[in-house]
């Protein structure tokens, strides 16, 4: 089964659901077809690729302070680009190493390739003579989407 994108009533993306779930939403009249595949139908409904909710759903998680720190989030924020050499990143690096009191937080972590991560080791970028090409920051929900 293919996935169907669910939009909020204001056309903001919410999630992806199965085709079966989307048809149930149409049947219950909580959503309408926003985009559909041409000339394909499931019963009386066109085969949806995008459905839009009829009434607005408040998503509290989008209004919170920001996304919670995670390794996958750091890699997504930095677009898998190493913060030291600009190569393809496969891991993360703590700017101030955890052994020296560095925390798992957005402002202390950057994406890094394995080579740069091993080279830097248990040192700060200044001690390792490896200047950062990017400045770590706490992203917003929209920046990670």
Phi, psi and omega in degrees: 000145180271159180270146180241132179281134177253125177256148173288174181297337178269013180070018173276139182292140178247303184193176173248140179230167178288161178299320179299316179296319180297320178296320176298321178296321178293318180297320179282354179063034173264351179216159175234157179287124178263317174220146181218160175285134183292140175061023175235134183226154170237101186065235180271353185261141170291150182290110186282146168249333177220131173241151180240134179292148180284319179244150184290136177250124179284127179250100184295327183297333178284339182262004179285181184302326180158175181293149178284144182298138173204158178299315179298325178294321178295317179296322178291317179301317183270007178054035179055035176250129181298132180285352182253316184245347181086003179281190179281124182272142178236351182213185176241160178228140175272124180300307170263112186306148180300328180293343179253015176099005177291140184257164172279087179216161185303318185283354182245003183230145175224158174288144181212152173278161181300321181297311180293323180297316178291321181296318180291319177060227185261039182235166173279163178302325179293317179294326181274356185055047179231086182294146178284136176275341181232160176253120180295143181212163176273118183281165173265171178300318184291331179291329181273344183288000000 
